[in-house]
Amino acid sequence: MEKNVGGIDRVLRVVVGAALIAAAATDRIGVWGWIGVLPLLTGLFGFCGAYKLFGFSTCPLKKS
C-alpha cells in the first residue's frame, strides 16, 4: 500500500478517531462512535482506500 494520507490530514484523523472511540467507550454518543476506528487506522497507517479509489493524495510529492 502506497501512503496517500500525509501531514495534518493524518493528525486530524488520529485525533478525531480517538475522540470518537473515547466518546463511544464512555457511552456519550452510543455505538456509532466506534466508527472512529476507521479514521484512527487510516491516520496511523497513512493509507485511505477512498483516496485511492478517487486518485487523491495529501502526501507531499516525492522528488525524482
FENFENHU-V537727 format. One record per pair of residues at least 6 apart in sequence whose ideal C-beta (glycine too) atoms are under 7 Angstrom apart, sorted by the first residue. I is the first residue (numbers start at 1). J is the second residue. D is the distance in Angstrom with one decimal. If there is no record, write none. Layout:
# FENFENHU-V537727
I,J,D  I,J,D
This chain:
# FENFENHU-V537727
1,47,4.5  3,46,3.9  3,47,5.9  3,59,5.5  4,47,6.0  4,48,6.0  4,51,4.6  4,52,6.1  4,57,4.2  4,59,5.8  5,13,6.9  5,42,6.0  5,43,6.8  5,46,5.0  5,47,6.4  5,48,5.1  5,51,6.6  5,58,5.8  5,59,6.9  6,46,7.0  6,58,4.9  6,59,3.6  6,60,6.1  7,58,6.6  9,58,4.3  10,43,4.6  10,46,6.1  13,39,4.2  13,40,6.9  13,42,5.5  13,43,3.1  14,40,5.9  14,43,3.9  14,44,6.4  16,36,6.9  16,39,5.3  17,36,4.3  17,37,6.7  17,39,3.9  17,40,2.9  17,43,6.2  18,36,6.9  18,40,6.0  19,36,6.9  20,33,4.7  20,35,6.5  20,36,2.7  21,33,6.5  21,34,6.6  21,36,4.3  21,37,6.5  21,40,6.7  23,29,4.6  23,33,4.7  24,30,6.8  24,31,6.7  24,33,2.7  24,34,4.9  24,36,6.8  42,48,4.6  51,57,6.1
